[in-house]
Amino acid sequence: MQQKSSGLRPVLAFSWRQKTHIPGNPCQSVYAVEGCRRLPSNRNQVLPVSKMSGEWDLKILCMGAGYVGGPTMAVIAKQCPKIRVVVGDISQKQIDAWNTDDLPIYEPGLLEVVQECRHRNLFFSTDLDKEIDEADVIFISVNTPTKTKGIGAGAAANIKNCELCARHIAKIAKQSKIVVEKSTVPVRTAEAISRILRANEKGFEFQVLSNPEFLAEGTAIKDLMNPDRVLIGGPQTTEGLKAIETLVSVYANWVPREQILTTNLWSSELSKLVANAFLAQRVSSINSISALCEATGADVNEISRAVGMDDRIGKRFLQPSVGFGGSCFQKDILNLVYLCETYGLQACADYWRQVIQMNDFQKKRFSEGIVASMFNTVTGKKIAILGYAFKKDTGDVRETPSMFVVRDLLQENAKIHVYDPQVTRGDMWLEMDYTCGVNHDNTPGLDEAVTTSTDPYLACDGAHAVCILTEWDEFKTLDYKKIYDSMAKPAFLFDGRLLLDHKELRKIGFEVHAIGKPDPIKFPGSTI
């Protein structure tokens, strides 16, 4: 997870879109995988937890003030008032925002948690040297983007930011520390971090743990307050187990012990990638069926309901859409693909790569459907895009499907008007440049071609088509009769989230096209 910005994107150790890379792959040695153990809820003998002196039971520093570090540390501070928690970043602008009520990220419930704890036991600082020196536990929560060039480009994760953090810890620390990977990283990144820390010339011993996040943007605070599990991986040595128990004792302030799973490092690192790959696989699976439904006259919602009632399958993540986005799914699957290829498992790599290919197909199919439905041309036509964030209740635009639809419509010379309640124009262009290579230098007239509106009705006024691309709740209650009356005719509506009542929209006069739904003209009498 990461940032609502006001156009800010920090660089160096805590950069979120760092384009430089570390040549080579840190994950090329094969090690035996040890078993995992679950901590009993009422164990008789507990491994000793480090005694911390001074005013606080424990002092925690999180390096990186983004979508993962900020909310995670805020909840730890809320639930553990005897623990001093510091979120550190090299961006003064970022830290200044955390110290106001205009937080740099949008997440429901986050502001209230920060307001409760800020300046009590939750602090935000750019003085990393001081905080590294004082901390007992240091979380590394920085971006690990997919490499854009070099070995593994387009698939391997770039762990440069993690390495920079480790080197800075080794340089500044005046005693041994527990270092915790919070970033999503390739398997065996902990070993790379450990080697860097062991190379310090001061003789300190650092214990490196893995504690991956399983948060969903939009529900991150709820996920942190009531997690279905907390996963902690670490060395299966006496000192490693002691470090694990120290971190377990933090989460045990509010998470039942039976929901805190401990494993070795490699199982923990891989579990995060696998979890996201499985979730994305379900999205791509139902999206593939949505295309088949449109071709045959079946209704994808009815298919989802019928399939989801099977307890072996379940109902979650069977909602078809224009495609998945966000910082994790694609990056983690590509990371998994690269790991499989690294270890010679090409069939496994091809299997997981298909999940990404299906997602790309779904986004492109939606764009092509708009053009085909509108008489095979959108040149000069105003098209309203309702929703730019990759999902509701967040301002995150990384890998958002809306961006790819906008890019495709730009190439067709459409006049695009975007409305999103949380996304800034600066964020939109930042991600468009980074991911799609579309910017003001290489695309003349970009500002004239894309307008950002502060009001959905203004965005739709005079439009030839409306596209629902984010499932914001407010879009359900818009006055679509008012919107229809203000539009050019015929008025098209493309629902990429299956959010609206299509029958009622057709009564108003809209020509509705929706993901996975039968076209009533092509399939008269179909359930719509």
C-alpha positions as CSV (number, residue, x, y, z in Angstrom):
1,M,0.0,0.0,0.0
2,Q,1.1,3.7,-0.4
3,Q,0.1,7.2,-0.9
4,K,-2.6,9.8,-1.6
5,S,-0.1,12.4,-2.5
6,S,0.0,16.0,-3.2
7,G,2.3,15.1,-6.0
8,L,5.0,13.9,-3.7
9,R,7.0,10.8,-4.2
10,P,10.0,10.5,-2.0
11,V,13.3,9.3,-3.4
12,L,16.5,7.4,-2.2
13,A,16.0,5.0,0.6
14,F,12.3,5.4,0.9
15,S,11.3,6.1,-2.6
16,W,8.1,4.4,-3.9
17,R,8.8,4.6,-7.6
18,Q,12.5,4.2,-7.7
19,K,13.6,3.5,-11.3
20,T,17.2,2.5,-10.6
21,H,18.0,-1.1,-10.0
22,I,20.4,-3.5,-8.4
23,P,21.8,-5.9,-11.1
24,G,21.4,-9.5,-10.4
25,N,19.1,-11.5,-8.3
26,P,19.4,-11.9,-4.5
27,C,17.5,-15.1,-4.5
28,Q,19.6,-17.6,-6.3
29,S,20.8,-20.0,-3.6
30,V,18.7,-23.0,-2.7
31,Y,18.3,-23.7,1.0
32,A,16.4,-26.4,2.8
33,V,13.0,-25.2,4.0
34,E,12.4,-25.8,7.6
35,G,9.0,-26.5,9.1
36,C,6.8,-23.9,10.8
37,R,5.3,-23.8,14.2
38,R,2.2,-22.1,15.6
39,L,2.5,-20.5,19.1
40,P,0.1,-22.1,21.5
41,S,-2.5,-19.8,23.0
42,N,-1.6,-20.8,26.6
43,R,2.0,-22.1,26.5
44,N,3.5,-22.9,29.9
45,Q,7.0,-21.8,28.9
46,V,7.6,-18.6,26.9
47,L,10.9,-17.8,25.4
48,P,12.5,-14.8,27.1
49,V,11.6,-11.4,25.7
50,S,14.3,-8.7,25.7
51,K,13.9,-6.3,28.7
52,M,13.9,-2.7,27.6
53,S,15.1,0.0,29.9
54,G,13.7,3.5,30.3
55,E,10.2,4.9,30.0
56,W,9.0,2.6,27.3
57,D,8.6,-1.2,27.2
58,L,9.9,-1.2,23.7
59,K,10.9,1.4,21.1
60,I,10.0,0.8,17.4
61,L,11.1,2.6,14.3
62,C,9.5,2.1,10.9
63,M,11.6,3.3,8.0
64,G,9.1,4.4,5.3
65,A,6.0,6.5,5.8
66,G,3.7,5.1,3.1
67,Y,0.6,3.0,2.9
68,V,2.0,0.1,4.9
69,G,4.2,1.8,7.4
70,G,1.9,4.6,8.4
71,P,-1.3,2.7,9.2
72,T,0.6,-0.3,10.7
73,M,2.5,1.8,13.1
74,A,-0.5,3.9,14.0
75,V,-2.5,0.8,15.0
76,I,0.5,-0.6,17.0
77,A,0.7,2.7,18.8
78,K,-3.0,2.6,19.5
79,Q,-3.0,-0.9,20.8
80,C,0.3,-0.7,22.7
81,P,0.5,2.6,24.7
82,K,3.7,1.4,26.5
83,I,5.5,1.1,23.2
84,R,7.1,4.2,21.6
85,V,6.5,4.1,17.8
86,V,8.3,6.3,15.3
87,V,7.5,6.5,11.6
88,G,10.6,7.8,9.8
89,D,11.2,9.0,6.3
90,I,13.7,11.2,4.5
91,S,10.9,13.3,2.9
92,Q,10.2,16.3,5.1
93,K,7.1,17.1,3.1
94,Q,5.8,13.6,3.8
95,I,6.5,13.7,7.5
96,D,5.0,17.2,7.8
97,A,1.8,15.9,6.3
98,W,1.6,13.0,8.9
99,N,1.9,15.7,11.6
100,T,-1.2,17.4,10.4
101,D,-4.8,16.3,9.9
102,D,-4.4,16.3,6.2
103,L,-2.7,12.9,6.1
104,P,-0.6,12.0,3.0
105,I,-2.8,8.9,2.4
106,Y,-6.5,8.3,2.5
107,E,-7.7,5.3,4.5
108,P,-11.0,5.2,6.4
109,G,-10.5,5.4,10.1
110,L,-6.8,6.2,9.9
111,L,-7.0,9.9,10.9
112,E,-8.9,9.0,14.1
113,V,-6.2,6.5,15.1
114,V,-3.4,8.9,14.3
115,Q,-5.1,11.8,16.2
116,E,-5.5,9.5,19.3
117,C,-1.8,8.5,19.4
118,R,0.2,11.3,17.8
119,H,2.6,13.0,20.2
120,R,1.5,10.4,22.9
121,N,3.4,7.4,21.8
122,L,3.3,7.8,18.0
123,F,5.8,10.2,16.3
124,F,6.8,11.1,12.8
125,S,10.3,12.2,12.1
126,T,13.0,12.7,9.5
127,D,15.8,12.3,12.1
128,L,16.6,8.7,11.1
129,D,20.0,8.6,12.7
130,K,18.6,9.4,16.1
131,E,15.7,7.0,15.8
132,I,17.9,4.2,14.5
133,D,20.1,4.6,17.5
134,E,17.3,4.6,20.0
135,A,15.1,1.9,18.5
136,D,15.0,-1.7,19.7
137,V,13.0,-3.0,16.7
138,I,13.3,-1.5,13.2
139,F,10.7,-2.2,10.5
140,I,11.7,-1.7,6.9
141,S,8.6,-0.7,5.0
142,V,9.8,0.8,1.7
143,N,8.8,0.2,-1.9
144,T,10.1,-2.8,-3.9
145,P,9.0,-2.0,-7.4
146,T,9.3,-4.3,-10.4
147,K,12.6,-3.7,-12.2
148,T,12.3,-1.7,-15.4
149,K,15.6,-2.7,-16.9
150,G,18.5,-5.0,-16.4
151,I,18.4,-8.6,-15.3
152,G,14.8,-9.7,-14.6
153,A,13.3,-6.4,-16.0
154,G,9.5,-6.5,-16.0
155,A,9.3,-9.3,-13.4
156,A,12.0,-9.2,-10.7
157,A,11.5,-7.0,-7.7
158,N,14.1,-4.2,-7.1
159,I,15.1,-4.4,-3.5
160,K,17.5,-1.4,-3.7
161,N,15.5,0.5,-1.1
162,C,15.6,-2.4,1.4
163,E,19.4,-2.7,0.9
164,L,19.9,1.1,1.4
165,C,17.9,0.8,4.7
166,A,20.0,-2.1,5.9
167,R,23.3,-0.3,5.1
168,H,22.1,2.8,6.9
169,I,21.1,0.7,10.0
170,A,24.5,-1.0,10.0
171,K,26.3,2.3,9.7
172,I,24.3,4.1,12.5
173,A,23.4,1.4,15.0
174,K,25.5,1.4,18.3
175,Q,24.1,-1.9,19.5
176,S,22.3,-5.0,18.2
177,K,18.8,-4.6,16.8
178,I,15.9,-6.6,15.6
179,V,15.2,-5.7,12.0
180,V,11.8,-6.6,10.5
181,E,11.0,-6.9,6.8
182,K,7.6,-5.3,6.2
183,S,8.0,-4.7,2.5
184,T,6.9,-7.3,0.1
185,V,10.1,-8.9,-1.0
186,P,11.5,-11.8,-3.0
187,V,12.2,-15.0,-1.1
188,R,15.7,-14.8,0.5
189,T,15.8,-11.0,0.7
190,A,16.2,-11.5,4.5
191,E,19.4,-13.3,3.8
192,A,20.7,-10.4,1.8
193,I,19.7,-8.0,4.5
194,S,21.4,-10.2,7.1
195,R,24.6,-10.4,5.2
196,I,24.7,-6.6,5.0
197,L,24.1,-6.2,8.7
198,R,26.6,-8.9,9.6
199,A,29.2,-7.1,7.6
200,N,29.3,-4.2,10.2
201,E,32.6,-3.7,11.8
202,K,31.3,-3.2,15.3
203,G,30.6,-6.8,16.1
204,F,26.9,-6.4,16.6
205,E,24.4,-9.2,16.0
206,F,21.2,-8.3,14.2
207,Q,18.2,-10.6,14.1
208,V,16.3,-10.2,10.8
209,L,12.6,-11.2,10.8
210,S,9.9,-11.3,8.1
211,N,6.5,-9.8,9.0
212,P,4.5,-9.4,5.7
213,E,1.4,-7.3,5.6
214,F,-1.9,-8.7,4.4
215,L,-3.8,-5.4,4.2
216,A,-6.5,-4.4,1.7
217,E,-6.6,-0.8,0.8
218,G,-9.9,0.7,1.9
219,T,-10.1,-1.6,4.9
220,A,-6.6,-1.4,6.2
221,I,-7.4,-0.2,9.7
222,K,-10.1,-2.9,10.1
223,D,-7.6,-5.5,8.8
224,L,-5.0,-4.3,11.3
225,M,-7.4,-4.1,14.2
226,N,-8.9,-7.6,13.5
227,P,-6.4,-9.5,11.4
228,D,-7.3,-13.1,10.4
229,R,-3.6,-13.9,11.0
230,V,-0.2,-12.3,11.8
231,L,2.7,-14.0,10.2
232,I,6.2,-13.7,11.6
233,G,9.2,-15.6,10.1
234,G,12.7,-15.7,11.6
235,P,15.8,-17.8,12.1
236,Q,15.1,-21.0,13.9
237,T,18.0,-20.4,16.3
238,T,17.9,-19.5,20.0
239,E,18.5,-15.8,19.3
240,G,16.2,-15.9,16.3
241,L,13.4,-17.5,18.3
242,K,13.9,-14.9,21.1
243,A,13.6,-12.1,18.5
244,I,10.4,-13.7,17.1
245,E,8.9,-13.8,20.6
246,T,9.7,-10.1,21.1
247,L,7.6,-9.3,18.0
248,V,4.9,-11.8,18.9
249,S,4.6,-10.0,22.3
250,V,3.8,-6.7,20.5
251,Y,0.9,-8.2,18.4
252,A,-0.3,-10.2,21.3
253,N,-1.5,-7.0,22.9
254,W,-4.6,-7.3,20.8
255,V,-4.3,-10.4,18.5
256,P,-5.1,-13.8,20.0
257,R,-2.0,-16.0,20.2
258,E,-3.6,-18.7,18.1
259,Q,-3.8,-16.2,15.2
260,I,-0.1,-15.4,15.3
261,L,1.7,-17.9,13.0
262,T,5.5,-18.2,13.2
263,T,7.6,-19.8,10.5
264,N,11.1,-19.8,9.1
265,L,12.1,-16.7,7.1
266,W,11.7,-18.2,3.7
267,S,8.1,-19.5,4.3
268,S,7.1,-16.1,5.6
269,E,8.5,-14.3,2.6
270,L,6.9,-16.6,0.1
271,S,3.5,-16.7,1.8
272,K,2.9,-13.1,1.0
273,L,3.6,-13.6,-2.7
274,V,1.4,-16.7,-2.8
275,A,-1.5,-15.1,-1.0
276,N,-1.7,-12.2,-3.5
277,A,-1.2,-14.5,-6.4
278,F,-4.1,-16.7,-5.3
279,L,-6.4,-13.7,-4.9
280,A,-5.4,-12.2,-8.3
281,Q,-6.0,-15.6,-9.8
282,R,-9.6,-15.6,-8.7
283,V,-10.1,-12.2,-10.2
284,S,-8.7,-13.2,-13.5
285,S,-10.6,-16.4,-13.4
286,I,-14.0,-14.7,-13.1
287,N,-13.0,-12.0,-15.6
288,S,-12.2,-14.7,-18.2
289,I,-15.7,-16.0,-17.6
290,S,-17.2,-12.5,-18.0
291,A,-15.9,-12.5,-21.5
292,L,-17.5,-15.9,-22.2
293,C,-20.8,-14.6,-20.7
294,E,-20.9,-11.7,-23.0
295,A,-20.3,-14.0,-26.0
296,T,-23.0,-16.5,-25.0
297,G,-25.7,-14.5,-23.3
298,A,-25.0,-15.9,-19.8
299,D,-25.0,-13.5,-16.8
300,V,-21.7,-13.4,-14.9
301,N,-23.4,-12.4,-11.6
302,E,-25.6,-15.6,-11.8
303,I,-22.5,-17.7,-12.6
304,S,-20.6,-16.1,-9.6
305,R,-23.5,-16.8,-7.3
306,A,-23.9,-20.4,-8.4
307,V,-20.2,-21.1,-8.2
308,G,-19.7,-19.2,-4.9
309,M,-22.3,-21.3,-3.1
310,D,-20.0,-24.2,-3.3
311,D,-18.2,-24.2,0.1
312,R,-15.0,-25.6,-1.5
313,I,-14.8,-22.4,-3.7
314,G,-16.5,-19.7,-1.6
315,K,-17.9,-16.3,-2.5
316,R,-15.0,-14.0,-2.1
317,F,-13.2,-12.4,-5.0
318,L,-15.7,-13.6,-7.6
319,Q,-16.9,-10.1,-8.5
320,P,-16.0,-9.4,-12.2
321,S,-14.6,-6.0,-13.1
322,V,-12.5,-4.1,-15.6
323,G,-9.4,-5.6,-14.0
324,F,-7.4,-5.6,-10.8
325,G,-4.9,-2.9,-9.9
326,G,-3.0,-1.6,-6.9
327,S,0.7,-1.9,-5.9
328,C,0.7,-5.6,-4.9
329,F,-1.1,-8.1,-7.2
330,Q,0.8,-7.6,-10.4
331,K,4.1,-6.9,-8.7
332,D,3.9,-10.0,-6.5
333,I,2.8,-12.3,-9.3
334,L,5.6,-11.1,-11.5
335,N,8.0,-11.6,-8.6
336,L,6.6,-15.2,-8.3
337,V,7.1,-15.7,-12.0
338,Y,10.7,-14.6,-11.8
339,L,11.4,-16.8,-8.9
340,C,10.0,-19.8,-10.7
341,E,12.1,-19.0,-13.8
342,T,15.2,-18.5,-11.6
343,Y,14.8,-22.1,-10.2
344,G,14.0,-23.6,-13.6
345,L,10.3,-24.0,-13.1
346,Q,9.2,-22.6,-16.4
347,A,5.8,-24.4,-16.4
348,C,5.0,-22.8,-13.0
349,A,6.2,-19.4,-14.3
350,D,4.0,-19.6,-17.4
351,Y,1.0,-20.6,-15.2
352,W,1.2,-17.5,-13.0
353,R,2.1,-15.2,-15.9
354,Q,-1.2,-16.1,-17.5
355,V,-3.0,-14.4,-14.5
356,I,-1.4,-11.1,-15.6
357,Q,-2.1,-11.7,-19.3
358,M,-5.8,-12.2,-18.5
359,N,-5.9,-9.0,-16.5
360,D,-4.3,-7.1,-19.4
361,F,-6.8,-8.7,-21.8
362,Q,-9.8,-7.6,-19.6
363,K,-8.6,-3.9,-19.5
364,K,-8.0,-3.8,-23.3
365,R,-11.3,-5.6,-24.0
366,F,-13.2,-2.9,-22.0
367,S,-11.5,-0.1,-24.0
368,E,-12.1,-1.8,-27.3
369,G,-15.8,-2.3,-26.3
370,I,-16.2,1.4,-25.8
371,V,-14.9,2.3,-29.2
372,A,-16.8,-0.5,-31.0
373,S,-20.1,0.4,-29.3
374,M,-19.8,4.1,-30.2
375,F,-19.8,3.5,-33.9
376,N,-16.1,2.6,-34.0
377,T,-14.9,6.1,-33.2
378,V,-14.5,8.3,-30.2
379,T,-12.5,11.0,-31.8
380,G,-13.5,14.4,-30.4
381,K,-16.2,12.9,-28.2
382,K,-16.4,13.7,-24.5
383,I,-16.2,10.6,-22.4
384,A,-16.7,10.9,-18.6
385,I,-14.6,8.6,-16.4
386,L,-16.2,8.1,-13.0
387,G,-13.5,6.7,-10.7
388,Y,-9.7,6.7,-11.2
389,A,-8.5,5.0,-8.0
390,F,-7.9,1.3,-8.4
391,K,-10.7,0.6,-5.9
392,K,-13.0,2.5,-3.6
393,D,-12.0,4.1,-0.3
394,T,-8.4,4.8,-1.4
395,G,-6.6,7.4,-3.4
396,D,-4.1,4.9,-4.7
397,V,-3.7,5.0,-8.5
398,R,-0.9,2.5,-9.0
399,E,-1.7,0.0,-11.8
400,T,-5.3,1.3,-11.7
401,P,-7.3,-0.1,-14.6
402,S,-8.7,3.4,-15.2
403,M,-5.3,4.6,-16.3
404,F,-5.1,2.0,-19.1
405,V,-8.6,2.8,-20.3
406,V,-7.7,6.5,-20.3
407,R,-4.5,5.8,-22.2
408,D,-6.4,3.8,-24.8
409,L,-9.0,6.5,-25.2
410,L,-6.3,9.2,-25.5
411,Q,-4.8,7.2,-28.4
412,E,-8.3,7.3,-30.0
413,N,-8.3,11.2,-29.6
414,A,-11.3,11.2,-27.2
415,K,-11.9,14.2,-24.9
416,I,-11.7,12.7,-21.4
417,H,-13.2,14.1,-18.2
418,V,-12.2,12.3,-15.0
419,Y,-13.9,12.5,-11.6
420,D,-12.6,10.8,-8.5
421,P,-13.3,11.9,-4.9
422,Q,-9.8,11.1,-3.7
423,V,-7.3,11.1,-6.6
424,T,-5.3,14.3,-7.4
425,R,-4.4,15.3,-10.9
426,G,-0.8,15.3,-9.9
427,D,-1.0,11.6,-8.8
428,M,-2.8,10.8,-12.0
429,W,0.0,12.1,-14.2
430,L,2.8,10.7,-12.0
431,E,1.5,7.2,-12.4
432,M,0.5,7.6,-16.0
433,D,4.1,8.6,-16.8
434,Y,5.7,5.9,-14.7
435,T,3.6,3.0,-15.9
436,C,2.3,4.0,-19.3
437,G,5.1,6.4,-20.4
438,V,2.5,9.1,-21.2
439,N,3.6,12.6,-20.1
440,H,3.4,16.2,-21.2
441,D,6.7,16.0,-23.1
442,N,5.8,13.1,-25.4
443,T,2.0,13.8,-25.7
444,P,1.3,17.3,-26.9
445,G,-2.1,18.7,-25.8
446,L,-2.3,16.3,-22.9
447,D,-3.9,18.9,-20.5
448,E,-6.5,19.8,-23.1
449,A,-7.3,16.1,-23.8
450,V,-7.8,15.2,-20.2
451,T,-9.8,17.3,-17.8
452,T,-10.2,16.5,-14.1
453,S,-13.5,17.6,-12.6
454,T,-14.4,18.3,-9.0
455,D,-18.1,17.3,-9.6
456,P,-19.5,14.2,-11.2
457,Y,-22.3,16.0,-12.9
458,L,-19.9,18.5,-14.4
459,A,-17.7,15.6,-15.7
460,C,-20.8,14.0,-17.4
461,D,-22.3,17.3,-18.8
462,G,-22.3,17.0,-22.6
463,A,-20.6,13.6,-22.6
464,H,-21.3,11.0,-25.2
465,A,-20.5,8.2,-22.7
466,V,-20.1,7.6,-19.0
467,C,-17.6,4.9,-17.8
468,I,-17.9,3.5,-14.2
469,L,-14.3,2.4,-13.4
470,T,-14.2,2.6,-9.6
471,E,-16.9,1.2,-7.3
472,W,-17.3,4.3,-5.1
473,D,-20.5,4.1,-3.1
474,E,-21.5,7.7,-4.2
475,F,-21.8,6.6,-7.8
476,K,-24.8,4.4,-6.8
477,T,-26.8,7.4,-5.6
478,L,-26.1,9.9,-8.4
479,D,-29.1,11.3,-10.3
480,Y,-28.8,9.4,-13.5
481,K,-31.9,11.0,-15.0
482,K,-30.2,14.4,-14.6
483,I,-27.0,13.0,-16.1
484,Y,-28.8,11.5,-19.0
485,D,-30.6,14.7,-19.8
486,S,-27.3,16.6,-19.9
487,M,-25.6,14.1,-22.3
488,A,-25.3,13.9,-26.0
489,K,-27.5,11.3,-27.5
490,P,-27.4,8.3,-27.8
491,A,-26.1,8.3,-24.3
492,F,-23.8,5.4,-23.6
493,L,-23.0,4.0,-20.1
494,F,-20.2,1.4,-19.6
495,D,-20.3,-0.2,-16.2
496,G,-16.9,-1.8,-15.5
497,R,-17.8,-2.6,-11.9
498,L,-21.3,-3.9,-12.2
499,L,-22.3,-1.2,-9.7
500,L,-25.5,0.1,-11.1
501,D,-29.1,-1.0,-11.8
502,H,-28.9,-1.5,-15.6
503,K,-32.6,-2.1,-16.0
504,E,-33.5,1.3,-14.5
505,L,-30.8,3.0,-16.5
506,R,-32.2,1.6,-19.7
507,K,-35.6,2.8,-18.7
508,I,-34.1,6.3,-18.5
509,G,-32.8,5.9,-22.0
510,F,-29.1,4.9,-21.6
511,E,-27.5,2.4,-23.9
512,V,-25.9,0.2,-21.2
513,H,-22.9,-2.1,-21.7
514,A,-21.6,-4.0,-18.7
515,I,-18.9,-6.4,-17.9
516,G,-20.2,-10.0,-18.1
517,K,-23.7,-9.1,-18.9
518,P,-25.7,-10.1,-22.0
519,D,-26.5,-7.4,-24.5
520,P,-30.3,-7.2,-24.7
521,I,-30.1,-6.3,-28.4
522,K,-27.9,-9.3,-29.2
523,F,-29.7,-11.6,-26.8
524,P,-33.3,-10.4,-26.5
525,G,-35.2,-11.8,-23.5
526,S,-32.0,-12.4,-21.5
527,T,-31.9,-11.7,-17.8
528,I,-30.4,-8.2,-17.4
